Amino acid sequence: SVGLTPAQREEAARRSLRPARAIRALAASGRPAVLVDDVVTTGATLRAAALVLRDAGIEVPAAVVVAAA
């Protein structure tokens, strides 16, 4: 993702994230998810992950980040 704009990074991350069995199970449970990331640079990956989860019907009330680049 080097050399990409933040919007391009977000789109690339979103395309690479597909609903897996665990996501479907979480959606069926009705429970929310909190995203966790070790380092955030632009936030594109977190935004993309949140959108994938929300598209699957999962509430994402928060994200926790250990460090910012």
C-alpha positions in Angstrom: 0.0 0.0 0.0 3.1 2.2 -0.2 2.4 5.2 -2.5 -1.4 5.0 -2.3 -3.6 7.8 -1.2 -5.6 7.3 2.0 -8.8 6.7 -0.2 -6.9 4.1 -2.3 -5.6 2.4 0.8 -9.2 2.2 2.2 -10.5 0.7 -1.0 -7.7 -1.8 -1.3 -8.3 -2.9 2.4 -12.0 -3.2 1.9 -11.6 -5.3 -1.3 -9.3 -7.7 0.6 -11.7 -8.2 3.5 -14.4 -10.7 2.9 -17.0 -12.0 5.3 -15.7 -15.1 6.9 -17.5 -17.8 8.9 -16.5 -15.9 12.1 -18.1 -12.7 10.8 -21.3 -14.5 9.9 -21.4 -16.1 13.3 -20.9 -12.8 15.0 -23.6 -11.2 12.9 -26.0 -14.0 13.9 -25.2 -13.5 17.6 -26.3 -9.8 17.5 -23.2 -8.8 19.5 -21.1 -5.8 18.7 -17.4 -5.9 17.7 -14.5 -3.7 18.9 -11.7 -3.3 16.4 -8.1 -3.6 17.6 -5.1 -2.5 15.5 -1.4 -2.3 16.5 -0.5 0.8 14.5 -2.7 3.3 12.7 -1.3 5.5 9.9 -4.2 6.8 7.9 -7.0 4.8 9.5 -8.0 3.3 6.1 -7.7 -0.3 7.3 -9.8 0.4 10.4 -12.4 2.2 8.3 -12.5 -0.6 5.8 -12.9 -3.3 8.5 -15.6 -1.3 10.2 -17.5 -1.0 6.9 -17.2 -4.7 6.1 -18.5 -5.5 9.6 -21.3 -3.0 9.4 -22.3 -4.3 5.9 -22.6 -7.7 7.6 -25.0 -6.2 10.2 -22.4 -5.9 13.1 -22.3 -2.8 15.2 -18.8 -1.4 15.7 -19.0 1.0 18.6 -15.2 1.5 19.0 -11.7 0.8 17.9 -8.6 0.5 20.0 -5.2 1.4 18.7 -1.8 0.7 20.4 0.2 3.3 18.5 -0.1 6.0 15.8 2.5 6.3 13.0 
